[in-house]
Amino acid sequence: MKITLARIDDRLIHGQVTTVWSKVANAQRIIICNDDVFNDEVRRTLLRQAAPPGIKVNVVNIEKAVAVYHNPQYKDETVFYLFTRPQDALAMVKKGVQIETLNIGGMAWQPGKKQLTKTVSLDQSDINAFRELDKLGIHLDLRVVASDPSMNILEKIEELSIAE
């Protein structure tokens, strides 16, 4: 399997993903990797309906995403992974999924999270996952839209001193 783009965006498929990121990825398939989304039948259905023209969308749990990645039947498939949180990307990388760069675009504010940028809010668990991904050699690319300059999320975290 060839990963053309891996992105964290908790809105998953929306205007920017449909019009810009799917073109940047130039993949045959978008795979949404998250257990909660997989277990929500209504959300799964809506996400498949929101697919950009000509691109297949699958919503899978982390276990299935890893199994499909390692299945030789899909070795020539090009995919765009979408995650809602860094912990899911980390779980997949730890199970042998070769993600080189992880784009971080949107993580909404919730109670207990601190705002890092206009579109990204983090709690300590998110920060820890990003640090571990960095240690595993994953390039962490903080960009909302493709034309934004790339920033390293860990440098931004340190700059704003939001980590504990």
PyMOL commands that set and color helices and strands:
alter all, ss='L'
color gray80, all
select helices_A, chain A and resi 15-25+35-38+41-49+62-70+72-74+86-94+124-135+153-160
alter helices_A, ss='H'
color red, helices_A
select strands_A, chain A and resi 2-9+29-33+56-60+78-83+101-106+114-115+121-122+139-142+151-152
alter strands_A, ss='S'
color yellow, strands_A
deselect
rebuild
show_as cartoon
